[in-house]
């Protein structure tokens, strides 16, 4: 474990206006009091200084269980940046390269472009797996997504290898590199890790990433003490707008570790990971990744021509100043994007409301955790609000 811990420091000494950050805490209080959010844990650090750490609301709304700062949240798709770092550990060992064909590591995909109904003439590369340009698709409409889920039989797969085999039997929806569709590509990365190492994905991640970074509360399977701190996922009832506990089917949690959605963590643990990214592979006296690997992870991989066409999912929108790095969005031109963040800001979130970003230009990291299923609505997500207030606090200091 690295000899590292964040140092609490007054916001004003780190370049922020305390009154504006207080607005962010008040905003979270209001949203939870109104029942829009079950609760939030938010953490802001600049350099090694912890300047804002706020908790509001409940771990379980029905039981009125108070939320604590060490609460554990299911990350869902905020697993993806962790997966990128995990497979980059093997990049550092020379085990794969970005432009390698995926079939080199997963031979069952060798003939995927020849499947009936394929929209492709070749299989994807590793680079395309990281940018959701690999040809895979859940579908463009809710009906298509549900049909894809039915065909995959995701809920009854017994292992990641079995699930990957099912993906290999689905024709590609488009020529790799020519479109962007949010998909299952990150799960292939986890399977490649397992085949290159002979180790189950979560055990590899624990040994090579979480333990070295001191991420003591990040795991696929929690122990008894950790399980007591796991928050309840919530769903908004459309008719009443109230929150209720999500059912097992609605939570869609995997029974085996996957690359796209598996891990659980705390805000502080994820902040340690984020700090490692800003330090280009090190945390305290421990190096886990080369600076080259982290630079690769945080760098846009899509051409300017490709980004002329806006694409995206939820509020994570490609184009107009935003690109795609390895398993996350990256802001390449904040002015063009109309965003307050620094150039090179890397970010992603999860299906039940977790979100984070790292801003290398300003040496800022932010981790936000909540536990209600995302939905399209009239209110802007707290992800966006938190960025606006953090940078207003920075600019007004």
C-alpha positions as CSV (number, residue, x, y, z in Angstrom):
1,X,0.0,0.0,0.0
2,X,1.4,3.5,-0.9
3,X,2.3,5.9,1.8
4,X,-0.3,8.4,0.7
5,X,-3.2,10.2,2.1
6,X,-5.0,13.4,1.1
7,X,-4.3,16.4,3.4
8,X,-7.4,18.3,4.4
9,X,-6.9,22.0,3.5
10,X,-9.3,25.0,3.5
11,X,-10.8,25.6,0.1
12,X,-9.5,29.2,0.0
13,X,-5.9,28.0,0.4
14,X,-6.3,25.6,-2.6
15,X,-7.7,28.4,-4.8
16,X,-11.4,28.0,-4.4
17,X,-14.1,30.3,-3.0
18,X,-15.7,28.5,0.0
19,X,-19.0,30.2,-0.4
20,X,-19.5,28.8,-3.9
21,X,-18.6,25.2,-2.8
22,X,-21.1,25.7,0.0
23,X,-23.7,26.2,-2.8
24,X,-22.8,22.8,-4.1
25,X,-23.4,21.2,-0.7
26,X,-26.7,23.2,-0.3
27,X,-27.8,22.0,-3.8
28,X,-27.2,18.4,-2.8
29,X,-29.1,19.0,0.5
30,X,-32.1,20.4,-1.4
31,X,-32.2,17.7,-4.0
32,X,-32.2,15.0,-1.3
33,X,-34.7,16.8,0.8
34,X,-37.0,17.1,-2.2
35,X,-36.6,13.4,-2.9
36,X,-34.9,13.8,-6.2
37,X,-31.8,12.1,-4.9
38,X,-31.5,9.5,-2.2
39,X,-28.2,10.9,-1.0
40,X,-24.8,12.1,-2.2
41,X,-21.1,11.8,-1.3
42,X,-18.9,14.3,-3.1
43,X,-15.2,14.8,-2.9
44,X,-13.0,17.5,-4.4
45,X,-9.2,17.5,-4.3
46,X,-6.5,19.7,-5.8
47,X,-3.1,18.2,-5.9
48,X,-2.8,16.2,-2.7
49,X,-5.1,18.5,-0.8
50,X,-8.7,17.5,0.1
51,X,-10.7,20.7,-0.1
52,X,-14.3,19.5,-0.1
53,X,-15.9,16.3,1.2
54,X,-19.6,16.5,1.7
55,X,-22.3,13.9,2.5
56,X,-26.0,14.3,2.3
57,X,-29.1,12.1,2.5
58,X,-29.7,8.5,3.0
59,X,-28.1,5.1,2.2
60,X,-31.6,3.7,2.1
61,X,-34.6,6.1,1.7
62,X,-37.3,3.7,2.9
63,X,-35.3,2.8,6.1
64,X,-34.0,6.4,6.5
65,X,-30.6,5.0,7.0
66,X,-28.1,7.9,7.2
67,X,-25.5,8.1,4.4
68,X,-21.9,8.2,5.6
69,X,-18.7,9.3,3.8
70,X,-17.4,5.7,3.8
71,X,-20.5,4.3,2.1
72,X,-19.9,1.8,-0.7
73,X,-21.6,2.4,-4.1
74,X,-22.0,0.1,-7.1
75,X,-20.1,1.8,-9.8
76,X,-21.8,0.2,-12.9
77,X,-20.1,1.9,-15.9
78,X,-17.7,3.9,-13.8
79,X,-16.0,0.5,-13.7
80,X,-14.8,1.2,-17.3
81,X,-11.9,3.6,-16.4
82,X,-10.7,1.1,-13.9
83,X,-10.8,-1.6,-16.6
84,X,-8.7,0.7,-18.9
85,X,-6.1,1.1,-16.2
86,X,-6.1,-2.7,-15.6
87,X,-5.5,-3.7,-19.1
88,X,-2.9,-1.0,-19.5
89,X,-0.8,-2.8,-16.9
90,X,-0.4,-5.5,-19.5
91,X,0.3,-2.8,-22.2
92,X,3.2,-1.7,-20.0
93,X,4.5,-5.3,-20.2
94,X,4.3,-5.3,-24.0
95,X,1.5,-7.8,-24.1
96,X,-0.7,-5.9,-26.6
97,X,-0.8,-2.8,-28.8
98,X,-3.6,-0.4,-29.6
99,X,-3.9,-1.3,-33.3
100,X,-3.7,-5.1,-32.8
101,X,-6.8,-7.0,-34.1
102,X,-9.1,-8.2,-31.3
103,X,-9.1,-11.7,-32.8
104,X,-5.4,-12.0,-31.9
105,X,-6.5,-12.4,-28.3
106,X,-10.0,-13.6,-28.8
107,X,-9.9,-16.0,-31.7
108,X,-13.7,-16.6,-31.7
109,X,-14.0,-13.1,-33.2
110,X,-12.0,-14.0,-36.3
111,X,-15.0,-14.5,-38.5
112,X,-17.4,-12.0,-37.0
113,X,-17.4,-9.7,-40.1
114,X,-18.6,-12.7,-42.1
115,X,-21.7,-13.4,-40.0
116,X,-25.1,-13.1,-41.8
117,X,-26.4,-9.5,-41.4
118,X,-23.0,-8.1,-40.6
119,X,-22.4,-4.4,-41.4
120,X,-18.7,-4.8,-41.4
121,X,-16.0,-6.2,-43.7
122,X,-13.4,-6.6,-40.9
123,X,-13.2,-7.2,-37.2
124,X,-12.3,-4.5,-34.6
125,X,-9.0,-3.4,-33.2
126,X,-8.1,-2.9,-29.6
127,X,-8.2,0.9,-30.1
128,X,-11.8,0.6,-31.3
129,X,-12.8,-1.5,-28.2
130,X,-11.7,1.5,-26.0
131,X,-13.7,4.1,-27.9
132,X,-17.0,2.3,-28.6
133,X,-16.3,2.3,-32.3
134,X,-15.8,-1.5,-32.6
135,X,-19.0,-2.3,-34.5
136,X,-20.9,-3.6,-31.5
137,X,-24.3,-2.1,-30.7
138,X,-27.1,-2.5,-28.2
139,X,-29.4,-0.9,-30.7
140,X,-30.7,2.7,-31.3
141,X,-34.2,2.3,-29.9
142,X,-35.4,0.9,-26.5
143,X,-37.0,-2.0,-28.5
144,X,-33.7,-2.8,-30.2
145,X,-31.9,-2.7,-26.9
146,X,-34.3,-5.1,-25.3
147,X,-34.1,-7.5,-28.2
148,X,-30.3,-7.4,-28.0
149,X,-30.4,-8.1,-24.2
150,X,-32.8,-11.0,-25.0
151,X,-30.5,-12.4,-27.7
152,X,-27.4,-12.2,-25.5
153,X,-29.2,-13.9,-22.5
154,X,-27.0,-11.7,-20.3
155,X,-28.7,-12.7,-17.1
156,X,-28.2,-16.5,-17.5
157,X,-24.6,-16.5,-18.6
158,X,-22.4,-18.5,-16.2
159,X,-19.1,-16.9,-16.9
160,X,-17.5,-14.0,-18.7
161,X,-16.0,-16.4,-21.3
162,X,-19.5,-17.8,-22.0
163,X,-20.9,-14.3,-22.4
164,X,-18.0,-13.3,-24.7
165,X,-18.8,-16.3,-26.8
166,X,-22.3,-15.1,-27.3
167,X,-21.1,-11.6,-28.3
168,X,-19.0,-13.3,-31.0
169,X,-22.1,-14.8,-32.5
170,X,-23.7,-11.4,-33.0
171,X,-23.1,-9.6,-36.3
172,X,-21.4,-6.3,-36.1
173,X,-23.8,-3.4,-36.7
174,X,-21.4,-1.2,-38.6
175,X,-17.9,-1.0,-40.0
176,X,-15.5,-0.6,-37.0
177,X,-14.1,2.9,-36.8
178,X,-17.0,4.5,-38.7
179,X,-19.6,5.1,-36.0
180,X,-19.9,5.4,-32.2
181,X,-22.4,3.2,-30.3
182,X,-22.3,2.5,-26.6
183,X,-21.8,-1.2,-26.3
184,X,-20.3,-4.4,-24.7
185,X,-16.8,-3.7,-26.0
186,X,-15.4,-3.1,-22.5
187,X,-16.3,-6.6,-21.5
188,X,-13.9,-7.9,-24.2
189,X,-11.1,-6.1,-22.5
190,X,-11.7,-8.0,-19.2
191,X,-11.8,-11.3,-21.1
192,X,-8.5,-10.4,-22.8
193,X,-6.9,-9.7,-19.3
194,X,-8.1,-13.1,-18.1
195,X,-6.7,-14.9,-21.1
196,X,-3.3,-13.1,-21.0
197,X,-2.9,-13.7,-17.3
198,X,-4.8,-16.8,-16.5
199,X,-6.3,-15.0,-13.6
200,X,-10.0,-14.0,-12.9
201,X,-10.5,-10.4,-13.8
202,X,-11.4,-9.1,-10.4
203,X,-8.6,-11.0,-8.7
204,X,-6.1,-9.5,-11.2
205,X,-7.5,-6.0,-10.5
206,X,-7.3,-6.5,-6.8
207,X,-3.7,-7.7,-6.9
208,X,-2.3,-5.3,-9.5
209,X,-4.3,-2.1,-9.1
210,X,-6.5,-1.9,-6.0
211,X,-4.1,-3.3,-3.4
212,X,-1.1,-1.2,-4.7
213,X,-3.2,1.9,-4.6
214,X,-4.6,1.3,-1.1
215,X,-8.2,1.0,-2.5
216,X,-9.2,-1.1,0.5
217,X,-13.0,-0.8,-0.2
218,X,-13.0,-1.5,-3.9
219,X,-14.0,-5.0,-5.0
220,X,-16.4,-7.2,-7.0
221,X,-17.3,-9.3,-4.0
222,X,-17.6,-7.5,-0.6
223,X,-16.9,-8.9,2.8
224,X,-19.5,-8.9,5.6
225,X,-18.3,-5.5,7.0
226,X,-18.2,-3.9,3.6
227,X,-21.6,-5.3,2.6
228,X,-23.1,-3.4,5.6
229,X,-21.9,-0.1,4.1
230,X,-23.3,-0.9,0.6
231,X,-26.0,1.6,-0.3
232,X,-29.4,0.6,-1.7
233,X,-29.9,1.4,-5.4
234,X,-33.1,3.3,-6.1
235,X,-35.6,3.8,-8.9
236,X,-37.8,6.8,-9.4
237,X,-41.5,5.9,-9.6
238,X,-42.9,7.7,-12.7
239,X,-46.4,8.3,-11.3
240,X,-45.4,9.8,-7.9
241,X,-41.7,10.8,-8.6
242,X,-40.9,9.2,-5.3
243,X,-37.9,6.8,-4.8
244,X,-38.1,3.1,-4.1
245,X,-35.5,0.4,-3.8
246,X,-34.6,-1.2,-7.1
247,X,-35.4,-4.9,-7.6
248,X,-32.7,-7.4,-8.4
249,X,-33.8,-7.4,-12.0
250,X,-33.6,-3.6,-12.2
251,X,-30.2,-3.4,-10.6
252,X,-28.8,-5.6,-13.4
253,X,-25.7,-6.6,-11.4
254,X,-23.5,-9.3,-12.9
255,X,-22.8,-12.6,-11.1
256,X,-19.3,-12.7,-12.4
257,X,-16.7,-9.9,-12.9
258,X,-17.0,-7.9,-16.2
259,X,-15.1,-5.0,-17.7
260,X,-18.1,-2.7,-18.2
261,X,-19.9,-3.0,-14.9
262,X,-18.8,-4.9,-11.9
263,X,-17.0,-3.1,-9.1
264,X,-18.1,-1.4,-6.0
265,X,-16.2,1.4,-4.3
266,X,-16.2,4.5,-2.0
267,X,-15.6,8.1,-3.0
268,X,-12.3,8.1,-1.2
269,X,-11.0,4.9,-2.8
270,X,-12.0,6.2,-6.3
271,X,-10.2,9.5,-5.5
272,X,-7.0,7.5,-4.9
273,X,-7.4,6.0,-8.3
274,X,-8.1,9.5,-9.8
275,X,-5.1,11.0,-8.1
276,X,-2.9,8.2,-9.6
277,X,-4.1,9.3,-13.0
278,X,-3.2,12.9,-12.4
279,X,0.2,11.9,-11.1
280,X,0.8,9.9,-14.3
281,X,0.8,6.5,-12.8
282,X,2.0,7.0,-9.2
283,X,0.4,7.4,-5.8
284,X,2.7,8.4,-3.0
285,X,5.8,6.2,-3.3
286,X,4.1,3.6,-5.5
287,X,4.1,3.4,-9.3
288,X,1.4,1.2,-10.8
289,X,1.4,2.4,-14.5
290,X,4.0,4.1,-16.7
291,X,3.5,7.7,-17.5
292,X,3.2,6.7,-21.2
293,X,0.3,4.3,-20.4
294,X,-1.6,7.0,-18.4
295,X,-1.0,9.6,-21.2
296,X,-2.5,7.1,-23.6
297,X,-5.5,6.5,-21.4
298,X,-6.3,10.2,-21.1
299,X,-5.7,11.1,-24.8
300,X,-8.4,11.5,-27.4
301,X,-8.3,8.6,-29.9
302,X,-10.8,9.8,-32.4
303,X,-10.0,12.0,-35.5
304,X,-11.3,15.5,-35.9
305,X,-13.2,14.3,-39.0
306,X,-15.0,11.6,-36.9
307,X,-15.9,14.2,-34.2
308,X,-17.6,16.4,-36.7
309,X,-20.8,14.3,-36.1
310,X,-22.1,14.6,-32.6
311,X,-22.7,11.3,-30.8
312,X,-23.0,10.2,-27.3
313,X,-25.0,8.7,-24.4
314,X,-26.9,10.6,-21.7
315,X,-25.0,14.0,-21.2
316,X,-21.7,12.5,-22.3
317,X,-21.6,13.9,-25.8
318,X,-18.8,13.5,-28.4
319,X,-17.9,16.2,-30.8
320,X,-18.0,20.0,-30.5
321,X,-14.8,20.0,-28.4
322,X,-15.2,16.6,-26.7
323,X,-13.4,13.4,-27.8
324,X,-13.0,9.9,-26.5
325,X,-10.0,8.6,-24.7
326,X,-9.6,5.0,-23.4
327,X,-13.0,4.1,-21.8
328,X,-13.9,7.7,-21.0
329,X,-14.8,11.1,-22.5
330,X,-12.1,13.7,-22.8
331,X,-12.5,17.5,-23.4
332,X,-10.1,18.5,-26.0
333,X,-11.4,22.1,-26.5
334,X,-13.3,23.5,-23.6
335,X,-14.1,26.8,-25.3
336,X,-15.6,25.0,-28.3
337,X,-17.5,22.6,-25.9
338,X,-18.8,25.5,-23.9
339,X,-17.5,23.9,-20.7
340,X,-15.7,25.3,-17.7
341,X,-13.2,22.4,-17.3
342,X,-9.5,22.4,-18.2
343,X,-8.2,21.0,-21.5
344,X,-7.7,17.3,-21.2
345,X,-10.4,16.7,-18.6
346,X,-11.2,13.0,-18.5
347,X,-14.5,11.7,-17.1
348,X,-17.2,9.0,-16.9
349,X,-20.1,7.9,-14.8
350,X,-22.3,5.0,-13.9
351,X,-25.9,3.9,-14.5
352,X,-27.0,4.7,-10.9
353,X,-25.5,8.1,-10.7
354,X,-21.9,7.9,-9.8
355,X,-19.6,10.3,-11.6
356,X,-16.0,11.6,-11.6
357,X,-13.5,13.7,-13.5
358,X,-9.8,14.4,-13.5
359,X,-8.5,17.8,-14.8
360,X,-4.8,17.7,-15.5
361,X,-4.6,21.4,-16.4
362,X,-5.8,22.5,-13.0
363,X,-4.6,19.4,-11.1
364,X,-8.2,18.8,-9.9
365,X,-10.1,15.6,-9.3
366,X,-13.8,15.3,-8.3
367,X,-15.7,12.1,-7.3
368,X,-19.4,12.1,-6.9
369,X,-21.5,9.2,-5.7
370,X,-25.3,8.8,-5.6
371,X,-27.5,5.7,-6.0
372,X,-30.6,6.3,-8.2
373,X,-31.0,5.0,-11.7
374,X,-30.2,7.7,-14.3
375,X,-33.1,8.9,-16.4
376,X,-33.8,11.5,-19.0
377,X,-35.6,14.4,-17.4
378,X,-36.0,18.1,-17.1
379,X,-33.4,18.6,-14.4
380,X,-29.8,18.8,-15.4
381,X,-27.8,16.0,-13.8
382,X,-25.9,16.8,-10.7
383,X,-22.7,15.8,-12.7
384,X,-23.1,18.9,-14.7
385,X,-24.1,21.2,-11.8
386,X,-21.1,20.1,-9.8
387,X,-18.7,20.9,-12.6
388,X,-20.2,24.4,-13.1
389,X,-20.0,25.2,-9.3
390,X,-16.5,23.8,-8.9
391,X,-15.1,25.9,-11.7
392,X,-17.1,29.0,-10.6
393,X,-15.5,28.5,-7.2
394,X,-12.1,28.3,-8.9
395,X,-12.5,31.2,-11.1
396,X,-14.0,33.5,-8.4
397,X,-11.2,32.8,-5.9
